[in-house]
Amino acid sequence: MKDIEEITQELLKFRNERDWQQFHNPKDLALAINVEAGELLELFLWKNSENANTEKIKEELADVFAYAFLLAEKYKLDVKEIVLDKISKNGEKYPIEKAKGTAKKYDEL
């Protein structure tokens, strides 16, 4: 948790020093996540995943994380808590005995 808080504080400091908080409303942060996820996806376009540029993947993934952390901070959400809660919910939807080794959606198991 300390790492996530440290990252979030650094993001806020970076943002605030540039007076960018005025642009970081929830809608635009959500849109930014989508844009950056698209840029991440583009790195895999027309190639095998092993041929994707790892350095560029790191940069785009960092952008996705950064906007996600800022959006979580905007709503005062605990990143660790919401991710662990989601894993727990997914565990209920995808029990090991039904989901192991299959890519079927929970309502098809």
NUROKOL-883822 format. One record per residue (C-alpha): x, y, z. Coordinates in nm, 2 decimals. Layout:
<nodes>
+--------+--------+--------+
|      x |      y |      z |
+--------+--------+--------+
|      X |      Y |      Z |
...
+--------+--------+--------+
</nodes>
This chain:
<nodes>
+--------+--------+--------+
|      x |      y |      z |
+--------+--------+--------+
|   0.00 |   0.00 |   0.00 |
|   0.28 |   0.24 |   0.08 |
|   0.41 |   0.20 |  -0.28 |
|   0.08 |   0.30 |  -0.43 |
|   0.05 |   0.60 |  -0.19 |
|   0.40 |   0.71 |  -0.28 |
|   0.33 |   0.68 |  -0.66 |
|   0.00 |   0.87 |  -0.62 |
|   0.17 |   1.15 |  -0.42 |
|   0.44 |   1.18 |  -0.69 |
|   0.17 |   1.20 |  -0.96 |
|  -0.02 |   1.46 |  -0.77 |
|   0.30 |   1.67 |  -0.71 |
|   0.39 |   1.64 |  -1.08 |
|   0.04 |   1.74 |  -1.18 |
|   0.00 |   2.03 |  -0.93 |
|   0.34 |   2.18 |  -1.02 |
|   0.21 |   2.22 |  -1.37 |
|  -0.14 |   2.34 |  -1.27 |
|  -0.30 |   2.04 |  -1.46 |
|  -0.55 |   1.95 |  -1.18 |
|  -0.80 |   2.17 |  -1.37 |
|  -0.79 |   1.91 |  -1.65 |
|  -0.81 |   1.61 |  -1.43 |
|  -1.18 |   1.57 |  -1.38 |
|  -1.31 |   1.21 |  -1.35 |
|  -1.45 |   1.20 |  -1.71 |
|  -1.12 |   1.32 |  -1.86 |
|  -0.92 |   1.08 |  -1.65 |
|  -1.14 |   0.79 |  -1.76 |
|  -1.10 |   0.90 |  -2.12 |
|  -0.72 |   0.93 |  -2.07 |
|  -0.71 |   0.57 |  -1.94 |
|  -0.89 |   0.46 |  -2.26 |
|  -0.66 |   0.66 |  -2.49 |
|  -0.34 |   0.53 |  -2.32 |
|  -0.48 |   0.17 |  -2.33 |
|  -0.54 |   0.22 |  -2.70 |
|  -0.18 |   0.33 |  -2.74 |
|  -0.07 |   0.02 |  -2.55 |
|  -0.28 |  -0.20 |  -2.77 |
|  -0.14 |  -0.04 |  -3.08 |
|   0.21 |  -0.17 |  -2.98 |
|   0.08 |  -0.52 |  -3.06 |
|  -0.10 |  -0.44 |  -3.38 |
|   0.01 |  -0.65 |  -3.68 |
|   0.28 |  -0.84 |  -3.49 |
|   0.33 |  -1.13 |  -3.25 |
|   0.33 |  -1.03 |  -2.89 |
|   0.70 |  -1.14 |  -2.86 |
|   0.79 |  -0.88 |  -3.12 |
|   0.63 |  -0.59 |  -2.93 |
|   0.88 |  -0.33 |  -2.80 |
|   0.91 |  -0.38 |  -2.43 |
|   1.03 |  -0.03 |  -2.35 |
|   0.73 |   0.12 |  -2.52 |
|   0.50 |  -0.12 |  -2.34 |
|   0.65 |   0.00 |  -2.01 |
|   0.58 |   0.36 |  -2.11 |
|   0.22 |   0.31 |  -2.22 |
|   0.14 |   0.08 |  -1.92 |
|   0.28 |   0.34 |  -1.69 |
|   0.05 |   0.60 |  -1.85 |
|  -0.25 |   0.37 |  -1.79 |
|  -0.15 |   0.31 |  -1.43 |
|  -0.09 |   0.68 |  -1.37 |
|  -0.43 |   0.79 |  -1.49 |
|  -0.60 |   0.50 |  -1.31 |
|  -0.43 |   0.60 |  -0.98 |
|  -0.53 |   0.96 |  -1.03 |
|  -0.89 |   0.86 |  -1.09 |
|  -0.89 |   0.64 |  -0.78 |
|  -0.75 |   0.93 |  -0.58 |
|  -1.02 |   1.16 |  -0.72 |
|  -1.28 |   0.93 |  -0.57 |
|  -1.08 |   0.85 |  -0.25 |
|  -1.06 |   0.48 |  -0.35 |
|  -0.81 |   0.25 |  -0.19 |
|  -0.64 |   0.08 |  -0.49 |
|  -0.53 |  -0.22 |  -0.30 |
|  -0.88 |  -0.27 |  -0.15 |
|  -1.07 |  -0.24 |  -0.47 |
|  -0.83 |  -0.47 |  -0.66 |
|  -0.85 |  -0.73 |  -0.38 |
|  -1.23 |  -0.70 |  -0.37 |
|  -1.25 |  -0.76 |  -0.74 |
|  -1.03 |  -1.07 |  -0.72 |
|  -1.26 |  -1.20 |  -0.45 |
|  -1.57 |  -1.13 |  -0.66 |
|  -1.41 |  -1.29 |  -0.96 |
|  -1.33 |  -1.60 |  -0.75 |
|  -1.70 |  -1.64 |  -0.68 |
|  -1.79 |  -1.59 |  -1.05 |
|  -1.51 |  -1.82 |  -1.16 |
|  -1.47 |  -2.11 |  -0.92 |
|  -1.15 |  -2.31 |  -0.98 |
|  -1.34 |  -2.64 |  -1.04 |
|  -1.54 |  -2.48 |  -1.32 |
|  -1.30 |  -2.22 |  -1.46 |
|  -0.96 |  -2.39 |  -1.46 |
|  -0.82 |  -2.41 |  -1.80 |
|  -1.11 |  -2.25 |  -1.99 |
|  -1.16 |  -1.90 |  -2.12 |
|  -1.54 |  -1.92 |  -2.10 |
|  -1.72 |  -1.63 |  -1.94 |
|  -1.87 |  -1.70 |  -1.60 |
|  -2.23 |  -1.73 |  -1.73 |
|  -2.11 |  -2.01 |  -1.97 |
|  -1.94 |  -2.23 |  -1.71 |
+--------+--------+--------+
</nodes>
